[in-house]
Amino acid sequence: MAKNESVSDQENIRLDSYLAKVGLCTSRSEAAKWLVDGRVTVNGHVAKASTIVHLDDIIQTEAPPIKMMEISPVKIDFSVYFEDADLLVLEKPAGLSVHPGAGDYKETLVHGLLHHCKGLSGIGGVARPGIVHRLDKGTSGLMVVAKTDKAHQGLSQQFQERVVEKEYRALAIGEMTKEHQTLKHLMKRAELNRKKFVVNQTKGKEAITHIDVIKRNQHVSYVSVKIDTGRTHQIRVHLSFLGHPIMGDVTYGGTKKLAGFSEEEKIYVRDLGRPLLHAMKLVFVHPITKKRLAFESPLPDDFQQALRRFL
């Protein structure tokens, strides 16, 4: 379907940036693909990504045909906190991967969303739910998912601008002596184990984490965590870096540093099967209605049981 847009402001910016800015494409990368495929003209001429947009230019875009994902819908149980025509707020259970990947081909959140959501838009040219942020497989809690291109663009922008409020709860090994601390480091993929991430002094992407102790004893610390950035494994890496890995986190030491625990307690921790990390609060502005939306999710049963046992 072709769309025409008349430039009403003195933009003087690159065409790929303009297409993303006004919502004709969901991102600069999508705009670049459309431009390479010759799907964008300016004043009747096929344009390049580097074309500069000027006042009164006429831009025409031709969206590619929407393809169906090569993934079969699967009925998966998850709690829905809010849903309208544009987006969905849900609680992802622990143990469920967000995307298909190695070892997770048949049942992921995407499979469940394709079953749950009808009439999805062609985000990125493919009919699929718009994943704008992620939770690790073992992490439970709140996620927002876009159902339309416009909602996807608006939500993505809020995450990029760091205006989405996210609060997590974690049960960490050991007693944290500081009531509050903010960690700001570079993080990158580990050289030897490519499934892990590490704090690095010179290379990587910036990660900012705020930690507040809610309750503690000599063995564990129950903490509230807020993040300004959304790096892969960020909270798990930062807590491990502090010497307080999340209980149950096999990858980052949460089943090993158990000095002072009884043998029965050590077995309990090792049998948890996942890090006790829960995305508890999520606050953002609805990208279409502009209404502020706030959600809170209770701790899952395994987390509550651990709290009762250790605190």
N, C-alpha and C positions, 0 to 999 in steps of 0.2 A: 504494500500500500504506500503510495507516494504522499509526502507531506511537503508543503511549501511554507517557508518562513521568511519574512521580510525583516532585515536587521533594523531595529528602531533606535539603537544607541550607537554612539561613535566608539565601536569596540576596539578596532586595531589590534586584534589578537589572532593567534593561529586558528585555523578552521577546526582542527581536532579538539582544541580546548573549548571553542565556542559550542560545538555540537554537544559536548558533555555538559557545559554550563547551563544551556537552555533546555536540556532534557530530550533533545532529539536522539541522543545515544545515552546509554547508561554510564559510559566511562570513555576516557580518551582512547583506551585500548580497543574498545568496540568501534569507536569512530574511525580509528586507523584501519581496521579491517574493512569497514564499509567503503572507505576512500580507496583502498587498494583494489577492491572489487568494482570500482567505478559506480558506486551507488549514491554518490553525492555530486551535485552540480552547483556552481555559483554563477548566476546570471546566464544560465544555459550552457555552461562549459564544464566538463568533467574537471574536478578540482583535486588538489593534493593536500596532505595534512598540513603542510607549511604555508598554504594559501592564507593571506591576511584578510580578515573580515572587516568590511567597511560599512558605514551607514548606508542604508537603503539597498544593500546587496540582497538579491533574491536567492535563497538557498533551497534546493529541492533534495529530499532524501527518499530513497526507495529501500525500505526494510527488506532483508532477505526472508524467504519463506520459513515459517516456523517448523522445526523438526521435533519429533518426539524423542525424549531421552531413551537410550537403549537400556532402560532399567524398568523392570516390571513393578507395578504398584504392589505393596504388601501391607496388609492390615497390621499395624503396630500400635500398641497402647501407649498413649502419652496424655498427660493432663493439659487441657486447653484453658488458658486464663483469659484470653481475649481473642476475638476474631471478627473481622469485617471483610469487605471486598478487597482491601489493599494489603492487609498484613495479618499475621497470626503470632500470638505470644503463647508459648508452651513451656512445659517442664520436661526436659530431657532426662530420662532415667539413666542412672549409672550403668555402664556396660554396653551402651548403644553408641556406635560410631556415628558421626554426622554424615560423612561422605563414604561412598564405596572406595575400597582400597585393598591392599594386601590382606587377605584373610577375612575381609568383610564385603562380600559380593552380594549376598542375598538379603540381609536385613540390616539396614541402616536407617537413620532418620530420614534421609532423602527418599528411600523406598516408602516409608510410612507417610511422608508428606504428599507424595504423588497419589497415594490412595486416598488421603484425607481431603486434599484440595482439588476442586473441580474447576476447569476452565482457566488453568494457569496461563499467564502471558508468556511471550517468547523472550525471556531474559537471556541476553547474549545470543539470540537466534534459536534458542532451544526451549521447549516448553518444560519448565522446571520450577521448583520453589527457589526463591532467591535467598541463598544463605549469605548473610552479611557479616556474621561473626560466628565463631565456633567454640565448642567446649570439647576438651579431651574426652576420649571414650570413657574413662573412669570417673569423670566429673559429672555430677548431677546438677540440675537447676535450670534457671530461666534462660530462654532464648527468644529472640524476635526474628521472624522470617517474613520476607517480602513476597507478595503474591502478584504484584504488577511491576512493570519497568519503572514507573514513576516513584513508587514506594521504595523500590530497591535503590534508586539513585539518591533519594532523600535520606534514607537510613544510612547508606554508605557514607554520605557526606557528614552526617552527625558523628559517626564513628571516627572518621578521618580527622574531624575538628576536635575530637576528644570532649564532646559535650554530653555523651551518653554516660549516665551514672550507673556504675556496676559495683556491687558489694558482694563479696564472697565470705564464707565461713570455712575455717580449716581447723583441724585438730593436729597440732604439731608435736613432735617428740621433744622432750626436754623443757626446762623452765626458762622462759624469756624474761630477762631482767629489766628490759626497757618497756615501759608502758606503751610508748608510741615510737615508731621510726619510719622514715621514708628512705627507700633504696632507689638509687638512680645509677644504672650501669648499662654497658653495652652487652648484648647477648648474641651468641652465634652458635651454629651447629658444631658439636664436638668433632674433633678430627678423627678419633679412633672409633667411636661409637656414633654413627650418623643418625641414630634414633634419639640421641640426647642433645640437649642444649646446655651451654655453659656461659658463665660470666667471663667477659674478656676485657682487658684493659685498653686495647687499641682497635679492635675490629668488631663489627656487629651492628645491630640496630638498638636504639635507645629503649630501655625498659624502665618504667617508673612504677613503683609499688609502695603503697602506704599500709602499714600494719599497726593494729591496735589490739592490745591484750584485753580480752573480756574476763577470763578466769584462768588460773594456773596453779600448779603445784610443782613439786620437784621432778615429776615425771613427764608431764604434758602441759601444753598451753593451748587454750581455746582462743582463737583470734578472729578478728574481723579484718578483711583485706579489701582494699580498693585499688584499682589500677587505672592509670591514665593512658596506658598503652596496652595493646593486645598481642603481645608476642607469644609464639608457641611455647607452651609449658612455663610461661612467665612466673606464675605464683609458685609453682613447684620448684623451679630453679632458684628463685630468690630465697625461699625458706630453707632449702638445702644449703645454699651459700652461707646463710647465717648459722648453720650447724643445727637447724631445727627442721629436718625434713617432715613432710606430711605423713602422718600415721597411715601405713598400708601402701605407701608409694614405693614399689619394688625398684623402679628405675633410679630414683634419687635418694635412696638410703632409708626410706621410711619403714623398713622391716629389719634393719640391721642394728641401728644405734639404740639398743634397748637395755643399756646398763641400768640396773636397779629394778628391772621388771622381773616378776616371778616367771618360772618356766611356763605356767599356765597362761599368763598374760602374753608372753612372747608368742605362744602358739596362736592365741586369739588374734594378735596383730597380724601375724603372717597369713592367717586364714581370711582376712578381710576381703582380699581379692581386688581392692581398688584403693586409691588415695581418698582419705576423708576430706574432700573438697566439694563445696556446694555453692553454686551461684544463687545467692539468696534474694538479692534485690536488683531490679532493673528499672531505670527511669529514662524516658526519652520523649521527644515531641513527635506526635503523629505527623508524618511527612505530608499528608493531604489535608487533614482537618486542622492541623497546627495545635491540637489539644495536648497538654502535658499528660502523659500516662505513666503511672507508677505501679509496680507489681512487687509482691513479696511471696516467697515460697518457703514453706516449713522445711526443717531438716528432715531428710529421709530416715527411716527406721534404723538402719545400721549405724548412722551417725549418732542418733539419739542414744542408742544402746551403748556405744563407746563412751559418750559423755557421762552417762550414769555409772559406767564401770570405772572410769579413771578420774572423774572429778566429782 
